[in-house]
């Protein structure tokens, strides 16, 4: 056996990055429905909320890619 002095832990892709897009869609849609009910049209609120959720999810996913590809 060889002793490499203790190997550094392996870094994988962050879990929060994997869940960012589906969670963004889910929470955006739910919040959009609530806001849509307040303003009178839940369907339009859900569509706008889902669109915002996808945008936020993609932003977090891109941040996770940057973190995962960093040389630590």
MINULUM-16270 format. One record per residue: residue in three letters; chain; x, y, z of N, C-alpha, C in turn. Coordinates in nm, 3 decimals, decimal comma. Each point is the difference from the previous one (the first is absolute). Layout:
<kolkol type="ALA" mol="A" n_east="X" n_north="Y" n_up="Z" ca_east="X" ca_north="Y" ca_up="Z" c_east="X" c_north="Y" c_up="Z"/>
...
This chain:
<kolkol type="UNK" mol="A" n_east="0,082" n_north="-0,117" n_up="0,000" ca_east="-0,082" ca_north="0,117" ca_up="0,000" c_east="0,087" c_north="0,124" c_up="0,000"/>
<kolkol type="UNK" mol="A" n_east="-0,048" n_north="0,101" n_up="-0,066" ca_east="0,073" ca_north="0,125" ca_up="-0,002" c_east="-0,078" c_north="0,104" c_up="0,080"/>
<kolkol type="UNK" mol="A" n_east="0,075" n_north="0,085" n_up="0,063" ca_east="-0,063" ca_north="0,107" ca_up="0,078" c_east="0,018" c_north="0,130" c_up="-0,079"/>
<kolkol type="UNK" mol="A" n_east="-0,112" n_north="0,054" n_up="-0,046" ca_east="0,008" ca_north="0,124" ca_up="-0,079" c_east="-0,013" c_north="0,124" c_up="0,087"/>
<kolkol type="UNK" mol="A" n_east="0,010" n_north="-0,017" n_up="0,130" ca_east="-0,008" ca_north="0,115" ca_up="0,089" c_east="-0,142" c_north="0,046" c_up="0,025"/>
<kolkol type="UNK" mol="A" n_east="-0,094" n_north="-0,081" n_up="-0,032" ca_east="-0,140" ca_north="0,039" ca_up="0,017" c_east="-0,052" c_north="0,070" c_up="-0,123"/>
<kolkol type="UNK" mol="A" n_east="-0,091" n_north="-0,060" n_up="-0,066" ca_east="-0,052" ca_north="0,062" ca_up="-0,123" c_east="-0,112" c_north="0,097" c_up="0,035"/>
<kolkol type="UNK" mol="A" n_east="-0,009" n_north="0,101" n_up="-0,080" ca_east="-0,104" ca_north="0,101" ca_up="0,018" c_east="-0,134" c_north="-0,061" c_up="-0,038"/>
<kolkol type="UNK" mol="A" n_east="-0,107" n_north="0,044" n_up="0,064" ca_east="-0,131" ca_north="-0,053" ca_up="-0,035" c_east="-0,036" c_north="0,038" c_up="-0,143"/>
<kolkol type="UNK" mol="A" n_east="-0,067" n_north="-0,089" n_up="-0,068" ca_east="-0,040" ca_north="0,026" ca_up="-0,138" c_east="-0,124" c_north="0,087" c_up="0,000"/>
<kolkol type="UNK" mol="A" n_east="0,005" n_north="0,101" n_up="-0,084" ca_east="-0,113" ca_north="0,092" ca_up="-0,010" c_east="-0,081" c_north="-0,038" c_up="-0,123"/>
<kolkol type="UNK" mol="A" n_east="-0,128" n_north="-0,018" n_up="0,019" ca_east="-0,089" ca_north="-0,030" ca_up="-0,110" c_east="-0,086" c_north="0,121" c_up="-0,032"/>
<kolkol type="UNK" mol="A" n_east="-0,102" n_north="-0,025" n_up="-0,077" ca_east="-0,093" ca_north="0,107" ca_up="-0,034" c_east="-0,090" c_north="0,025" c_up="0,121"/>
<kolkol type="UNK" mol="A" n_east="-0,021" n_north="0,126" n_up="0,039" ca_east="-0,080" ca_north="0,030" ca_up="0,119" c_east="-0,146" c_north="-0,045" c_up="-0,017"/>
<kolkol type="UNK" mol="A" n_east="-0,055" n_north="-0,052" n_up="0,107" ca_east="-0,139" ca_north="-0,045" ca_up="-0,002" c_east="-0,095" c_north="0,117" c_up="-0,027"/>
<kolkol type="UNK" mol="A" n_east="0,030" n_north="0,116" n_up="0,059" ca_east="-0,088" ca_north="0,115" ca_up="-0,021" c_east="-0,002" c_north="0,043" c_up="-0,146"/>
<kolkol type="UNK" mol="A" n_east="0,109" n_north="-0,026" n_up="-0,071" ca_east="0,002" ca_north="0,032" ca_up="-0,143" c_east="-0,088" c_north="-0,094" c_up="-0,080"/>
<kolkol type="UNK" mol="A" n_east="-0,004" n_north="-0,126" n_up="0,043" ca_east="-0,084" ca_north="-0,097" ca_up="-0,068" c_east="-0,149" c_north="0,026" c_up="0,022"/>
<kolkol type="UNK" mol="A" n_east="-0,033" n_north="0,054" n_up="0,114" ca_east="-0,140" ca_north="0,025" ca_up="0,035" c_east="-0,047" c_north="0,141" c_up="-0,036"/>
<kolkol type="UNK" mol="A" n_east="0,088" n_north="0,083" n_up="-0,049" ca_east="-0,033" ca_north="0,142" ca_up="-0,021" c_east="-0,112" c_north="0,021" c_up="-0,101"/>
<kolkol type="UNK" mol="A" n_east="0,006" n_north="-0,064" n_up="-0,114" ca_east="-0,101" ca_north="0,024" ca_up="-0,104" c_east="-0,137" c_north="-0,058" c_up="0,040"/>
<kolkol type="UNK" mol="A" n_east="-0,007" n_north="-0,128" n_up="0,042" ca_east="-0,133" ca_north="-0,050" ca_up="0,040" c_east="-0,059" c_north="0,076" c_up="0,119"/>
<kolkol type="UNK" mol="A" n_east="0,084" n_north="0,035" n_up="0,098" ca_east="-0,051" ca_north="0,075" ca_up="0,115" c_east="-0,044" c_north="0,140" c_up="-0,042"/>
<kolkol type="UNK" mol="A" n_east="0,075" n_north="0,061" n_up="-0,092" ca_east="-0,039" ca_north="0,132" ca_up="-0,048" c_east="-0,135" c_north="-0,002" c_up="-0,071"/>
<kolkol type="UNK" mol="A" n_east="-0,022" n_north="-0,103" n_up="-0,081" ca_east="-0,128" ca_north="-0,013" ca_up="-0,069" c_east="-0,113" c_north="-0,020" c_up="0,100"/>
<kolkol type="UNK" mol="A" n_east="0,022" n_north="-0,090" n_up="0,096" ca_east="-0,104" ca_north="-0,031" ca_up="0,098" c_east="-0,035" c_north="0,122" c_up="0,085"/>
<kolkol type="UNK" mol="A" n_east="0,101" n_north="0,063" n_up="0,061" ca_east="-0,027" ca_north="0,114" ca_up="0,087" c_east="-0,049" c_north="0,120" c_up="-0,079"/>
<kolkol type="UNK" mol="A" n_east="0,053" n_north="0,021" n_up="-0,119" ca_east="-0,048" ca_north="0,111" ca_up="-0,082" c_east="-0,146" c_north="-0,016" c_up="-0,038"/>
<kolkol type="UNK" mol="A" n_east="-0,039" n_north="-0,122" n_up="-0,035" ca_east="-0,139" ca_north="-0,025" ca_up="-0,035" c_east="-0,091" c_north="0,019" c_up="0,120"/>
<kolkol type="UNK" mol="A" n_east="0,040" n_north="-0,054" n_up="0,114" ca_east="-0,084" ca_north="0,014" ca_up="0,119" c_east="-0,016" c_north="0,146" c_up="0,043"/>
<kolkol type="UNK" mol="A" n_east="0,111" n_north="0,072" n_up="0,002" ca_east="-0,009" ca_north="0,141" ca_up="0,037" c_east="-0,076" c_north="0,081" c_up="-0,105"/>
<kolkol type="UNK" mol="A" n_east="0,015" n_north="-0,039" n_up="-0,126" ca_east="-0,075" ca_north="0,068" ca_up="-0,107" c_east="-0,149" c_north="-0,021" c_up="0,012"/>
<kolkol type="UNK" mol="A" n_east="-0,042" n_north="-0,120" n_up="0,039" ca_east="-0,143" ca_north="-0,026" ca_up="0,020" c_east="-0,054" c_north="0,086" c_up="0,114"/>
<kolkol type="UNK" mol="A" n_east="0,076" n_north="0,009" n_up="0,109" ca_east="-0,045" ca_north="0,081" ca_up="0,114" c_east="-0,012" c_north="0,147" c_up="-0,040"/>
<kolkol type="UNK" mol="A" n_east="0,101" n_north="0,051" n_up="-0,067" ca_east="-0,005" ca_north="0,140" ca_up="-0,044" c_east="-0,111" c_north="0,018" c_up="-0,104"/>
<kolkol type="UNK" mol="A" n_east="-0,016" n_north="-0,099" n_up="-0,088" ca_east="-0,107" ca_north="0,008" ca_up="-0,098" c_east="-0,138" c_north="0,001" c_up="0,063"/>
<kolkol type="UNK" mol="A" n_east="-0,019" n_north="-0,076" n_up="0,108" ca_east="-0,129" ca_north="0,003" ca_up="0,069" c_east="-0,027" c_north="0,136" c_up="0,062"/>
<kolkol type="UNK" mol="A" n_east="0,105" n_north="0,063" n_up="0,050" ca_east="-0,016" ca_north="0,133" ca_up="0,060" c_east="-0,042" c_north="0,102" c_up="-0,107"/>
<kolkol type="UNK" mol="A" n_east="0,061" n_north="-0,011" n_up="-0,118" ca_east="-0,028" ca_north="0,098" ca_up="-0,105" c_east="-0,108" c_north="-0,044" c_up="-0,098"/>
<kolkol type="UNK" mol="A" n_east="-0,055" n_north="-0,120" n_up="0,018" ca_east="-0,117" ca_north="-0,037" ca_up="-0,078" c_east="0,017" c_north="-0,106" c_up="-0,106"/>
<kolkol type="UNK" mol="A" n_east="0,120" n_north="-0,042" n_up="-0,034" ca_east="0,015" ca_north="-0,102" ca_up="-0,103" c_east="0,114" c_north="-0,094" c_up="0,037"/>
<kolkol type="UNK" mol="A" n_east="-0,034" n_north="-0,115" n_up="0,054" ca_east="0,099" ca_north="-0,096" ca_up="0,049" c_east="0,079" c_north="-0,062" c_up="-0,115"/>
<kolkol type="UNK" mol="A" n_east="-0,062" n_north="-0,019" n_up="-0,115" ca_east="0,069" ca_north="-0,064" ca_up="-0,113" c_east="0,114" c_north="0,087" c_up="-0,053"/>
<kolkol type="UNK" mol="A" n_east="-0,026" n_north="0,126" n_up="-0,015" ca_east="0,105" ca_north="0,090" ca_up="-0,046" c_east="0,109" c_north="0,013" c_up="0,107"/>
<kolkol type="UNK" mol="A" n_east="-0,039" n_north="0,006" n_up="0,125" ca_east="0,098" ca_north="0,005" ca_up="0,108" c_east="0,088" c_north="-0,124" c_up="0,003"/>
<kolkol type="UNK" mol="A" n_east="-0,061" n_north="-0,118" n_up="-0,022" ca_east="0,078" ca_north="-0,124" ca_up="-0,003" c_east="0,098" c_north="-0,001" c_up="-0,116"/>
<kolkol type="UNK" mol="A" n_east="-0,041" n_north="0,048" n_up="-0,115" ca_east="0,089" ca_north="0,002" ca_up="-0,116" c_east="0,117" c_north="0,095" c_up="0,022"/>
<kolkol type="UNK" mol="A" n_east="-0,029" n_north="0,117" n_up="0,051" ca_east="0,108" ca_north="0,097" ca_up="0,027" c_east="0,092" c_north="-0,053" c_up="0,109"/>
<kolkol type="UNK" mol="A" n_east="-0,057" n_north="-0,058" n_up="0,106" ca_east="0,081" ca_north="-0,056" ca_up="0,109" c_east="0,088" c_north="-0,114" c_up="-0,047"/>
<kolkol type="UNK" mol="A" n_east="-0,054" n_north="-0,087" n_up="-0,085" ca_east="0,082" ca_north="-0,110" ca_up="-0,053" c_east="0,114" c_north="0,052" c_up="-0,085"/>
<kolkol type="UNK" mol="A" n_east="-0,027" n_north="0,103" n_up="-0,079" ca_east="0,106" ca_north="0,060" ca_up="-0,082" c_east="0,109" c_north="0,061" c_up="0,085"/>
<kolkol type="UNK" mol="A" n_east="-0,039" n_north="0,071" n_up="0,104" ca_east="0,100" ca_north="0,056" ca_up="0,091" c_east="0,076" c_north="-0,110" c_up="0,073"/>
<kolkol type="UNK" mol="A" n_east="-0,071" n_north="-0,106" n_up="0,038" ca_east="0,064" ca_north="-0,112" ca_up="0,067" c_east="0,103" c_north="-0,069" c_up="-0,086"/>
<kolkol type="UNK" mol="A" n_east="-0,028" n_north="-0,014" n_up="-0,129" ca_east="0,098" ca_north="-0,059" ca_up="-0,092" c_east="0,122" c_north="0,090" c_up="-0,011"/>
<kolkol type="UNK" mol="A" n_east="-0,020" n_north="0,129" n_up="-0,009" ca_east="0,113" ca_north="0,093" ca_up="-0,009" c_east="0,088" c_north="-0,004" c_up="0,124"/>
<kolkol type="UNK" mol="A" n_east="-0,062" n_north="-0,001" n_up="0,115" ca_east="0,077" ca_north="-0,006" ca_up="0,124" c_east="0,069" c_north="-0,135" c_up="0,013"/>
<kolkol type="UNK" mol="A" n_east="-0,070" n_north="-0,107" n_up="-0,037" ca_east="0,061" ca_north="-0,133" ca_up="0,005" c_east="0,119" c_north="-0,013" c_up="-0,093"/>
<kolkol type="UNK" mol="A" n_east="-0,009" n_north="0,057" n_up="-0,119" ca_east="0,113" ca_north="-0,005" ca_up="-0,092" c_east="0,119" c_north="0,080" c_up="0,052"/>
<kolkol type="UNK" mol="A" n_east="-0,029" n_north="0,110" n_up="0,067" ca_east="0,108" ca_north="0,079" ca_up="0,059" c_east="0,073" c_north="-0,078" c_up="0,108"/>
<kolkol type="UNK" mol="A" n_east="-0,075" n_north="-0,065" n_up="0,086" ca_east="0,062" ca_north="-0,081" ca_up="0,105" c_east="0,072" c_north="-0,121" c_up="-0,058"/>
<kolkol type="UNK" mol="A" n_east="-0,055" n_north="-0,060" n_up="-0,105" ca_east="0,065" ca_north="-0,112" ca_up="-0,066" c_east="0,134" c_north="0,042" c_up="-0,060"/>
<kolkol type="UNK" mol="A" n_east="0,004" n_north="0,119" n_up="-0,061" ca_east="0,125" ca_north="0,051" ca_up="-0,056" c_east="0,102" c_north="0,025" c_up="0,110"/>
<kolkol type="UNK" mol="A" n_east="-0,044" n_north="0,051" n_up="0,114" ca_east="0,090" ca_north="0,020" ca_up="0,113" c_east="0,055" c_north="-0,132" c_up="0,050"/>
<kolkol type="UNK" mol="A" n_east="-0,082" n_north="-0,103" n_up="0,002" ca_east="0,047" ca_north="-0,132" ca_up="0,042" c_east="0,103" c_north="-0,057" c_up="-0,098"/>
<kolkol type="UNK" mol="A" n_east="-0,017" n_north="0,026" n_up="-0,128" ca_east="0,097" ca_north="-0,045" ca_up="-0,100" c_east="0,133" c_north="0,068" c_up="0,024"/>
<kolkol type="UNK" mol="A" n_east="-0,003" n_north="0,130" n_up="0,026" ca_east="0,124" ca_north="0,073" ca_up="0,026" c_east="0,070" c_north="-0,054" c_up="0,124"/>
<kolkol type="UNK" mol="A" n_east="-0,075" n_north="-0,024" n_up="0,105" ca_east="0,059" ca_north="-0,052" ca_up="0,123" c_east="0,057" c_north="-0,141" c_up="-0,020"/>
<kolkol type="UNK" mol="A" n_east="-0,075" n_north="-0,083" n_up="-0,073" ca_east="0,046" ca_north="-0,137" ca_up="-0,022" c_east="0,123" c_north="-0,006" c_up="-0,089"/>
<kolkol type="UNK" mol="A" n_east="0,015" n_north="0,096" n_up="-0,089" ca_east="0,115" ca_north="-0,004" ca_up="-0,091" c_east="0,122" c_north="0,073" c_up="0,054"/>
<kolkol type="UNK" mol="A" n_east="-0,012" n_north="0,064" n_up="0,116" ca_east="0,112" ca_north="0,073" ca_up="0,057" c_east="0,107" c_north="-0,098" c_up="0,046"/>
<kolkol type="UNK" mol="A" n_east="0,124" n_north="0,036" n_up="-0,021" ca_east="0,113" ca_north="-0,081" ca_up="0,048" c_east="0,027" c_north="0,036" c_up="0,145"/>
<kolkol type="UNK" mol="A" n_east="-0,035" n_north="-0,092" n_up="0,089" ca_east="0,020" ca_north="0,028" ca_up="0,143" c_east="0,120" c_north="-0,071" c_up="0,051"/>
